[in-house]
Amino acid sequence: MQYGGQAPNGQPIYILGEGSQRTKGRDAQSNNIMAGKAVANAVRSTLGPIGMDKMLVDSMGDVVITNDGATILKEMDIEHPAAKMIVEVAKTQDDEVGDGTTSATVIAGELLKKAEELLDDGVHPTIIASGYRNAADKAAEYINEIAVDVSPDDTETLKKIASTAITGKGGEEYKDTLAQLSVDAVKAVSEKTESGTSVDTDEIKIEKHAGGSMRDSELINGVVIDKERLHTNMPKKVENAKVLLLSAPIEFQKTEMDAEIKITSPDQMQQFLDQEEKMIKDMVDKIINSGADVVFCQKGIDDMAQHYLQKEGIFALRRVKQSDMDRLAKATGANIVQDVDEISESDLGSAGNVEEKDVSGTKMTYVTDCESQKSVSVILHGGTEHVVDSLEIALNDALRVVGVAVEDGKVVVGGGASEVELAMKLYNYAASLEGREQLAAHKFAEALDIIPQTLAENAGLDAIDKLVELRSQHEKGNKYAGLDVRNGEIVNMWEDDVIEPLRIKTQAINAATEAAVMILRIDDVVATSEKSGGGEEAAMGGGMGGMPMGM
């Protein structure tokens, strides 16, 4: 059907192409809310230390087994535009904090569910949005009050934070080892600034290796490149190395345009080959003259160039990744040279040791004792590819949460304790409001209870009973009381070592609130058909009435 208005003469005016789909008013809101809730329900069963895992199989047959909310939603083929907004909540949470992605998604879904109840009672979406925003602001204020300060030097607390993030993921049985690795790695790359402490976890490189045990994993103060030296006659180890980083190839340069060379005699052929060899020799001579004894090249290195380099005792790698080149530049203090002709001694960096090592049958290059110790690498071992992949996800989350805790210097307890405490404070805040915004703020507080409820459900416990027990403890002033899902008891989460960075909670609540408000304010959805809009349909998603969520 085409949509539009009507001219004074009674003739219809069409503003949308034939085949366009349009959903208006309450129907549009219901469809969008339903899609958001569907996304939240897709990951809800993974929440908590004993949440279930998901197996995701892509079109190529590759398998990912995880309970990480961001990974699950990233791998799923979600088409509905409103559902994609909830996926963005998980993505933002993962980018900002690294953990708490499932919590953020579940809260967003529950906020939409509670909003639907208000809509059914006749409350306008604008009132709900305003109430939600006010409640979110108050939640941020209240959670800061219950946060605990932590020092960047408090290694034990940082290890507890890392262990909390790892618990429930693939590497839980090795969480002590992973926690120690993550704390050591973050401390190695943290820097004191005028405003506090800064941590760039991108400086921590993770090299995965299938084979051996997780306990064989190690932290290297330096950069590890998953490549071996080009020639067996090159030195295996270079001490006090002068490092050259080259982004240009050490190869014979072909003409930019198609060219044809006519050779009429063997002499001419030999002259041509001699000229090629001379060009390669000249390039290698420039490297030798610079004083470099280790070369990392982002592009290719000709066989003839390899021969000349090994004769001079130069250690060389080729086709090094851009990310590794950047890390090497920071670690060694070298400049990445774009042209062989521009090489100078001032472009060289330094490293105490550059060595090729055998790691469980795989040869890797270690660059250690560098000028800057702000680059570190973790060699992660696991029994199989799937195991080491799950370990990487767990370690990444641990690194991020420890980094965030070091930067912010504030932590809260987990196990649903913070959400129950916030909800109780927000119930009191809602009672102080006037008008229908009070209803929205009250529903916001109810939505936060979904975290302890889901933790209890995923542990096979009675969610209502446990929520009542939690509220009873918090009413008595036990603000750290949370649910121990292992034995079903209400315990002090601080004493139970279930600790999370403050930013996990604030980011999850803010992102979930913004996504829910954005979806609530939509009252008209127009999907352009393929016939009239070409690629527009892909941007709008599939049919508005359904929730196509395939894998």
N, C-alpha and C positions, 0 to 999 in steps of 0.2 A: 504494500500500500504506500501511496505517496501522501506526505503531510504538508499542510500549509494553512492558509486562511481563505477568506472569501472576499472577492471584490464587490463594490457597491452594486454592480449590475448582476450579481448572483453567480458570476463565473468563479470557479475555484482557482486559487493561486497555489501552485506547488513549489515548495522550497527545497524538498529533498528528492533525490533520485529514486526511480522505481526500484523496489526490492529492499529499500532501507528499513531497518528495524528500529522501533522507538518504544521505550518503556518509560511511563511517566508516573509521577507522584508516589503513592504508597507502594505500588507494584515495584517500581525501580528501587525503592529503599529496601523492600523485603528481599528482592533478588540479590542485592549487593550485600546485605547483612547475612543472608544464607551462605553466600560464597565465602565471606570472611570467616564465618563459623566453621565451614567445611575445612578450610585451611588449618585453623586452630585444632580441630578434632583430628586432623591427619597426623599431627605431631604430639598430641596430648599424652598418648600412652608411653612416650619416651622420657617424660619428665621424672627426674629423681634418680637416686643412686641405683635403684633396681628397676628402672623403667625398661621397657622392651626396645629391641633394635629393629631397624627396617632394612630390608634387602632391596636395593635399587638396581635394576638391570636396564642399561641403555640399549639403543638400537643396534649397537655393535656387539652386544652380548657382554660388555664389561660389567662387573659386579662391584657394588659398593655396599658394605654393611656398616651401619652407623646408627647412633641415636642422637647425633648432633643436629639440632633443629635447622640450622642454616644449611648444612650439607644436604639434608633431606629435601628441603624446599628448593634448593638450587638444582638438584638433579631431577625433580619432578617437572613434568611438562604441563604447567598451569596456564590456562588460556583466559579465564575470566578476568576482566580488568580490575574489578574490586578485589578479587583474590590476590592479584599481583601486588596490590597496595599492602596487604598483610605480609606478603613475602618480603617486601621492602623493609618492613619492621625488623624481620630476622636478619636481613642483610646488613642493615645499619647497625644493629646490635653487635653483629659479628665484627664489623669494621671498627667500631668504636671501642669495644671491650673484649671481644673474643669469646665470651661465655654468656650464658643466660638467654640464648636465642630462643629456646623452647618456651621459657617463662614469658618472654616478651610477646611471642605469638599467641600463647594461651590467654594472657591478660587482654590482648587486643580483641580476641574472639569473644571473651566473656563480657567486655565492655559493650560490644555490639549486641550481644544477647540481652543484656540488661536494658540497653537503649530500646530494643524492640518491644520489651514489656512496657516501657514508658510511652512509646508511640501508640501502642494498643490502648493505653489509658487516655489518649488524647493530648499528651504533652508534645509541644512543638519541637522539631529538631534543633532549632536555634537555642531554645531554653536548655535542652539536654547538653548541647555543645558548650554553652556557657558554664553550666554546672560542672561538667567534666573538667573543663580547663581550670576552674577555681579549685576543684578538689585535687587536681594534679599539682597545682602550685603549693597547696597546703601539705600534700604528701611529701614533696621535696623538702619543705621546711621541717616537717616532723621527723623525717628519716635522718636529717642532719643532726637532730637533737639526740638520736639514739646511736649515732655512729661513734666508733672508738678510734682514737688516733693510733697510728702505727708508724714506727720509725723505719727508714730504708735500711738501717743496720740490724733490725730485729729479724734475724734469719729464721728463727723458729716459727714466728707468726707467718712469715712469707711462705715457708714450707707448708704450713697448714692451709694457706690460701690456695697454693698450687694443688695440694692433695684433694681439696674440696672440688676443684674444677675437674680433676682427673677421675674422681669417684664416679662410677657408673659408665665410664667409657671403656674402650677396648683394652687400655693399658692399666686397669685398676690394680691388678695383682702386682704390678711393678711400680705402684704410685710413689713409693718412697724414693726409688731411684730416679724416676721422672721428675719428682718434685725437687730433689737436690740438683739435678741437671738444670732445671728451669731457673731456680733461684741463683745458681752460680752464673748462668749465662746472662741473666738480666743485670746482675751486679757488675758483670764485666763491661757491659755496654752503657750503663747509666752514667749520666754526666750531671755535675752540679751546675745550676744556672742561677741567675739573679732571682728568679721567681720560685726556685725550689730545685727539684730533681727532674731531669728529662730522660726518658727511655725510648730509644728507637729500636723496636724488636726486629725491624727489617735488617738490622746489622747482624742478626743471628741467623746463620745459614744451617739448614737441616739437610744432611745427606743421608738418604735412606739406603739400607743395604739388607736385602733378604738373605739370611744366613746367620747362624750363631744365635745367641740368646740376647734378650733385652738387657741383661746385666753386663753385656760386653760393650754397651753404648758408652761413649766417652765425649767429653767436652774438650775441644781444641782451642787454645788461645791463638787464633789466626784464621786463615782461610784454607778450606779444603776444596780442591778441584777434582771432580770425578773424571780425571784423565791421566794418562801416563805419558812419559817423555816420548818424543817422536822417534828417536833412534836409540838402539841398545848401546851404541858406543858413546852416547852422551853421558855426562856424569850423573850418577844416581842421587848425589847429594851435593849441594853448594852451600858453603858457609859464608857469612857476611856478603850475601848476594846483592848485586846491583841489578835492580829489576827494571826491565823495559816493557811497557804496555803499548801494544801496537794494534790499531783498529784497521790498518791497511794490509792487504795481502802481500806476502813475499813471494811473488810469482811473476812470470813473464806477462806483461800487460798486453792484452789483445787490443786491436784497433777498435775505436768506437763504432765505425761504420764497416759494412761488409767490404772486404778488400780481397783482391786476387793477385797472387804473386806467381809470376812465371819463372820457373827454374829450368834452365836448358842444359846444365852440366853438373856433374858431381861436385865440382869445386864450388859452384854457387850454393849448392845445398849445404856444403860444409861451412861456408861463410855465414849462411843464414843461422845455422845451429850455433856457430861460434859467437855470433852476435847475441843470440838469446842467452847463452851461458854468461857472456860478459855483463849483460844487464842484471842477471841474477847475482853475479859475483859483486858487482858494484853496490847492489842493495845490501848484501851481507856485510860488505866492507864498512858501510856506513854504521851498521849495527855494532860491528867489532870496534870501530874507532870511537864510538860513544863510551866504551868501557863496560857495556852491559855483559853480564855472564848468565842472566836468566831472561828469557823472552816469552811473554804470553801474547799470542796473536789471536785476535778475534776472527780473522779470516783464514785463508789457506796458506800453507807454506810448501813451496815446490820441492820435489825430491832432490833436485840439485842444491837448493838452498839448505836443505837438511844436511846434506853431505858437508857443505862448507861450515855450517854451524857446529856439527859434531867434531870436525877437525880442530876447531878453535876451543873445544871444551865448553861450549855454551849449551845450557839446559833450555829446551824449547817445548812449548805446547801450542797447538793450533786449535782453531774453532772453539775458543773459550766463550762462554755465554756472556752477554752484555751485563747481566746482573753480577756475575763473578768478576768481570773487569772493573765494575764500579766498586765492589768490595775490596778488590786488590789495590785500587787507587787510594782508597781511604786508609787501608792498612799499611801500605808501604810508603805512601806519600808521593807516588809516581804520577806523572801526567799521562793521560791517554793520548798517544801521538796519532794524528790522522794521516800523515804522509811520511814515508821513509826518508825523503829528502830533508825533512824538517827535524830529524832526530838530533838532540843535543844532550850533553851530559847532565844539564840541569833538569831534564825531563825524567831522569832515572829516580827510582825509589830504592829503598833498602829493606832487607829482611835478614834476620840472623841465620835462618835456615830455610832452604827450599829443598825438599826431599820427596822422592817417590817411595811410597810404602805399599806393602801388600796387605789389603784388608779382606780377610776371608776369601782369598782367591781373586779379588778385584784390585787392580793397581790404581792408587790415587796419589795426588800430589799435595803435600802439606807445605803451607807457607806460614812459618811461625817466627816468634821473637821479632815481631814487626816494630816499626817506628811508632805506630799507633796501636794500642792494645784494645781498641774499641770495636774490633771485628772478631767474632768468635764463631765456631762451627760445632755442630753436634753431629756425630756419627751415630745414627740410630739403627740398631740391629733388631731383627725379628725373624721368627721361624719361616714365615711365608710372605708373599707380597701383600696379601690382605691384612695380615697381622701388622706388618710394618706400616701400612697405610693408616690403620686405626690408631697405632701408636703416634703417628705424626699428627693426626687430628687432636689427640689428647695433649700432646706436648705443645702444640700451637696454642691451644686454649690456656694451658698452664702458663706459658710465657707471657701471653697477653694480660692475664689477670694479675700476675705478679708485677708486670710493668705498670699497669694502671694503679695498683695499690702503692707502689713506690712513688709514682708521680703525685697522686692525690693525698696520700698519707692518712686515709680514712677507710675503715672497714666496718661491716655489719655482720650479723650472724645469719645463717641460712636455716634450712629445715622448716621453712614457713613461719619462723618466729617474727621476722621483720614485717611480713605481710599482715599477720594477725595484729601486731602492735599498731601498725599504720591504720588498719581497718577500724580498730576500736577508737583511735583518736579522730578518725574521719566521721564516724557515727556521731560523736559529740559535736564535731564541727558542723555537720549537716543540720543538726537540731538547732543550731544558732542562726541558720539562714531563714530568710522569709520567702514566701512564694514557692513556685514550682521548682526553682533551682535546688531547693532542699531535697526534693525527690531525686534529682539527678546526682547530687553529691552522695546521697544515701546509697544509690545503686552503684556508684563508683566504689564505695567502701565494700559493698557486697561482692563486687567483681574481684577485688584483691583476695578474697577468701578462696578463690578458685585454686590458688597455688597449694596451700595446705590440703585442700580437698583432693586435688589430683595426686599429690604425694601419697596420701592415704589410700586412694583407690588403686594406684599402681603397685602398692605394697600388699594389696589384698585385704586391707583393713576397712572398717566401717567409717566412711568419711564424716558423717554427721557426728558420731560419737567422739571422734578424735578432734573435730573442730570445737565441740562443746568443751572438751577437756582443755584444749589450748586456750580458749577464751577465759576459762575459769582461772588458769594459772596466770594469765596476763592481767586479769582483774585484781589478782593478789599482788601485782607489782613485779612478777617474774618476767621481765621484758625479753630475756634470752630463752624463754621456754619454746622449744620446737619439737617436731616429731622425729623420733629415731625410727626410721622405716625398717630397720633390721629386726627390732624386737617389738615394735608397736607402742613404745612407751614415750611419754612426754619428758624430755630431759633438757638440761641447760646446754644449749648449743655451743656456747663459748667454751665450756669445759669439755664438750664432746669434739672440739676442734673443727667445727663446721663454720668456716669463716669465708666471707666473700668481700670483694672490693665494694665500696659504696656506689661506685659508678655503675655497677651491674644493675642495681635497683633503680637508680634515678634515670638511667638511659632507657631501661625497659618500660618504666611507667610513662615517661615523656613520649617515647616513640609510639607506644600502644595508644596513648590518648590522642595524639595528633592523627594517627591513621584512622581511628574510630570516628573522630570528629569530621575528618575529610569525607569519609564514606557516608556519614549521616546527613551531610549537607547536600548530597547529590539527590535531586528529585526528577532528573530527566536524563535518560541514557539513549544516545543515538548511535546505532552501529551502521556504518555505510556498507552497502552490499558490494560484493566483488565486481559485479557488472558495472555499477555506477561509479565506484570509487577506487577500483584497482587494489592497491596495497593497503588502503585505509582500514579494511576489515581486520587485517592482522594486528594493527595498532589498537583497535577497539576490543579485539577478542572475539570469541565465538558467539553463538546465540545468547542473548541476554537472559532468556528464561532459564537456562540450565547452568550447570557448573561443571564444564568439562575439565576434569583433572586426571590426566592420564600419565602413565609412566612408560 
